[in-house]
Amino acid sequence: MTEAAAPRARPDFAHRPMLVFWEVTRACQLACKHCRASATSSALPGELSGAEGRDLIDQVAGFGHPYPILVLTGGDCLLRPDLFDLVGHARELGLPVALSPSVTPSLTPQMIERMVSSSVTAVSISLDGALAPTHDWLRGVPGHFERTIEAIGALAAAGLTVQVNTTVMRANLDELADIAELISRAAAHIWEVFFLVQVGRGVASDAISPAEHEDVCHFLYDASQYGLIVRTVEAPFFRRVVAWRRAGQPAPAGDLYLEMSGKLETLMGPATGRPRAQTASTRDGKGILFVAHDGEVNPAGFLPLPLGNVRDEPIAAIYRDHPLLRRIRAADFTGRCGVCEYADLCGGSRARAFAASGDPLGEDPACPYVPAGWSESAADGAD
């Protein structure tokens, strides 16, 4: 009789994040209509120097084991001249490193080989349509769709873990099932679905309704049964949906869900795999931290609230001690999020709450769920 394995320790998000995103540059050759960063054609003044970047990496390692994953993003991280010096420094310290490059002429076979030889953990590529007109229109570059599909295949063939990022918006809603089939066929490993927060150039994009958000989440649960790991960004209510479905609750009967789910089965056949929907209880400022090109620290890339600067204060002190982050991690919210039984598992998008009301602790307007205690709480507030 073998001894049972010890249960895995629950992540201590009060002391260390799971993911640290560092926007190594704002420079990018694309002009995506929904860009969080409003990226520019060249680097902005004030970008962290090479020495300051290595110091930041030392600070991230200072969180201790288990080390956060350091995600080098942008803009386009490949436009940072010392990118692989920074990767090498992080890997020497034992930090796992992921890259989020843009698909441009810089993403050559030689560049992919350098990623492999530098022991990059994973690479994420954005694909926002299953058809060239949709993707190319959003990315602002004709022919970009074909180059993106080729890049996904080349990265996977090189042995890298490939994550495909897709931002959900009105323009691509009816193509989500096709995107799932396409990236599965291209041998990607992870589908990370971003739910639009209207910041940067995304302010001009057309977000979907709360009911449609709910239908998309149920669809993504279905998609996770086809071999892809499925995660969401700025849609923590996906975890509530996953909890419901795992508990045996039925999927909704809404027209959008039925259309997407039916299309997915038509394209990929009946689902046979175990759901691979990831549900770590992170949110902006809880398990996640973002460092801008100039060293400013934000709770997340979509929540541009300055918490401090790594040039002046250690990143661990900012993460552990900032009053706003402490309240976010304590689920000290208002509105429906404040009384929701899923406040810790989900907690709503703090970025969307801020974009909608100016209050990062407010309720997430994209979530349609009404907690059992909400009407009672609302009535109390009206007295």
Buried (B, 14 or more C-beta within 10 A) or exposed (E): EEEEEEEEEEBEBEEBBBBBBBBBBBBBBBBBBBBBBBBBEEBBEEBBEEEBBBBBBBBBBBBEEEBBBBBBBBBBBBBBEBBBBBBBBBBEBEBBBBBBBBBBEEBEEEBBEBBEEBEBBBBBBBBBBBBBEBBBBBBBBEEBBEBBBEBBBBBBEBEBBBBBBBBBBEBBBBBBBBBBBBBBEBEBBBBBBBBBBBBBBBEEBEBBEBEBBBBBBBBBBBBBBBBBBBBBBBBBBBBBBBBBBEEEEEBBEBEBBBBBBEBBBEBBEEBEEEBBBBBBBBBBBBBBBBBBBBBBBBBBBBBBBEBBBBEEBBBBEBBBEBEBBBBBBEBEBBBBBBBBEBBBBBBBBBBBBBBBBEEBBBBBBBBBBEBEBBEEBEEEEEE
